Amino acid sequence: MPVYLKDSGSLQALEQYGSVLIVPCRFCPAASLAVSRSQPYFEFLTNCMKTAAYESYLEDTKASLTSMGVKADIFRSRLVHQFVICMWTKKRRRQLMKAAMNYDALLVMACEAGVRTVCDAVESAPCKVYMGMRSEGIMSILPRWQKPGKIFIDLKSVIPLIHKTTEADPWISL
């Protein structure tokens, strides 16, 4: 049950920072981009466990920040168990904390649970955390195999979520 995510439109708020680290989750955001762009979720022969639509989105986001004069990098994950932010190990969270110390802001490409995970991991870092994506709902999907080695996701429906952001949730920057 992946979460359907859309861009939060928070890039302009990041223009004030000298450096931004993009922190991507590679499950729900990747599925969302594959669905919305009608592109494969996985292409085993070319991209292995990465979604081309999402990788392009991340690089475009980095380029947009760079064009605003912001130094931008992407926090890379190379192991499959590190792809889903809300399930990161303590070691992975420490690695993010160490990296976050070198940036003014973090742009988290994940659902609210992923953003919460990042906020908890970097609570003593001097950087500000921003939501790069916003949950729209839970996707009902049907995976579809296409030769050679491509998996597409057909979206059947999105069950909407109700957002309740309050002052008690200061960790969310919209």
For each residue, the residues with C-beta under 8 A, 3 or more apart:
1: 138 139 140
2: 27 28 31 32 138 139 141
3: 28 32 111 135 136 137 138 139 161
4: 28 32 35 135 136 137 138 139 155 158
5: 28 29 32 110 111 133 134 135 136
6: 32 36 133 134 136
7: 132 133 134
8: 130 131 132 133 134 174
9: 12
10: 13 14 107 130 131 132 173 174
11: 14 15 61 64 65 68 107
12: 9 15
13: 10 16 130 173
14: 10 11 17 20 65 68 70 105 107 130
15: 11 12 68 69 70
16: 13
17: 14 20 70 103 104 105 128
18: 70 71 104
19: 70 71 72 73 102 103 104 105
20: 14 17 65 70 71 72 73 103 104 105 106 107
21: 72 73 74 75 99 100 102 103 105 106 107 127
22: 58 61 62 65 72 73 74 75 106 107 109 132
23: 75 85 96 106 107 108 109 110 118
24: 29 54 58 74 75 77 109 110
25: 28 29 83 84 85 86 108 109 110 111 114
26: 29 30 49 50 51 54 77 83 84
27: 2 30 31 83 84
28: 2 3 4 5 25 31 32 110 111 114
29: 5 24 25 26 32 33 54 57 109 110 133
30: 26 27 33 34 41 50 51 53 54
31: 2 27 28 34 35 41 51 139 141 153
32: 2 3 4 5 6 28 29 35 36 133 139
33: 29 30 36 37 39 51 53 54 57
34: 30 31 37 39 40 41 51 53 54 152 153
35: 4 31 32 38 139 141 153 155
36: 6 32 33
37: 33 34 53
38: 35
39: 33 34 51 52 53 152
40: 34 43 51 52 53 146 150 151 152
41: 30 31 34 51 143 151 152 153
42: 47 48 49 50 51 149 150 151
43: 40 46 47 52 149 150 151
44: 47 48 149 150 151
45: 148 149
46: 43 52
47: 42 43 44 50 51 52 55
48: 42 44
49: 26 42 80 83
50: 26 30 42 47 54 55
51: 26 30 31 33 34 39 40 41 42 47 54 55
52: 39 40 43 46 47 55 56
53: 30 33 34 37 39 40 56 57
54: 24 26 29 30 33 34 50 51 57 58
55: 47 50 51 52 58 59
56: 52 53 59 60
57: 29 33 53 54 60 61
58: 22 24 54 55 61 62 74 109
59: 55 56 62 63 74
60: 56 57 63 64
61: 11 22 57 58 64 65 72 107 109 132
62: 22 58 59 65 66 72 73 74
63: 59 60 66 67
64: 11 60 61 67 68
65: 11 14 20 22 61 62 68 70 72 107
66: 62 63 69 70 71 72
67: 63 64
68: 11 14 15 64 65
69: 15 66
70: 14 15 17 18 19 20 65 66
71: 18 19 20 66
72: 19 20 21 22 61 62 65 66
73: 19 20 21 22 62 103
74: 21 22 24 58 59 62
75: 21 22 23 24 96 99
76:
77: 24 26 82 83 92
78: 82
79: 82 83
80: 49 83
81: 84 87 89
82: 77 78 79 88 89 92
83: 25 26 27 49 77 79 80
84: 25 26 27 81 87 88
85: 23 25 88 108 110 113 114 117 118
86: 25 110 111 113 114 116 117
87: 81 84
88: 82 84 85 92 93 96 117 121
89: 81 82 92 93
90: 93 94
91: 94 95
92: 77 82 88 89 95 96
93: 88 89 90 96 97 117 120 121
94: 90 91 97 98 121
95: 91 92 98 99
96: 23 75 88 92 93 99 100 118 121 122
97: 93 94 100 101 121 122 124 125
98: 94 95 101
99: 21 75 95 96 102 103
100: 21 96 97 103 106 121 122 125 127
101: 97 98 125 126 127
102: 19 21 99
103: 17 19 20 21 73 99 100 106 127
104: 17 18 19 20 127 128
105: 14 17 19 20 21 127 128 129 130
106: 20 21 22 23 100 103 118 122 127 128 129 130
107: 10 11 14 20 21 22 23 61 65 130 132
108: 23 25 85 114 115 118 129 130 131 132 133
109: 22 23 24 25 29 58 61 132 133
110: 5 23 24 25 28 29 85 86 113 114 115 117 118 132 133
111: 3 5 25 28 86 114 115 133 135
112: 115 116 131 135 172
113: 85 86 110 116 117
114: 25 28 85 86 108 110 111 117 118
115: 108 110 111 112 118 119 129 131 171 172
116: 86 112 113 119 120 171
117: 85 86 88 93 110 113 114 120 121
118: 23 85 96 106 108 110 114 115 121 122 129
119: 115 116 122 123 129 171
120: 93 116 117 123
121: 88 93 94 96 97 100 117 118
122: 96 97 100 106 118 119 125 127 129
123: 119 120
124: 97
125: 97 100 101 122
126: 101
127: 21 100 101 103 104 105 106 122
128: 17 104 105 106 173
129: 105 106 108 115 118 119 122 171 173
130: 8 10 13 14 105 106 107 108 173
131: 8 10 108 112 115 134 172 173 174
132: 7 8 10 22 61 107 108 109 110
133: 5 6 7 8 29 32 108 109 110 111
134: 5 6 7 8 131 163 174
135: 3 4 5 111 112 161 163
136: 3 4 5 6 158 160 161
137: 3 4 158 159 160 161
138: 1 2 3 4 158 159 161
139: 1 2 3 4 31 32 35 153 155 156 157 158
140: 1 155 156 157 158 159
141: 2 31 35 153 154 155 156
142: 153 154 156
143: 41 151 152 153 154
144: 151 152 153 154
145: 150 151 152
146: 40 150 151 152
147: 150
148: 45
149: 42 43 44 45
150: 40 42 43 44 145 146 147
151: 40 41 42 43 44 143 144 145 146
152: 34 39 40 41 143 144 145 146
153: 31 34 35 41 139 141 142 143 144
154: 141 142 143 144
155: 4 35 139 140 141 158
156: 139 140 141 142
157: 139 140
158: 4 136 137 138 139 140 155
159: 137 138 140
160: 136 137
161: 3 135 136 137 138
162:
163: 134 135
164:
165: 169 172 174
166: 169
167: 170
168:
169: 165 166 172
170: 167
171: 115 116 119 129
172: 112 115 131 165 169
173: 10 13 128 129 130 131
174: 8 10 131 134 165
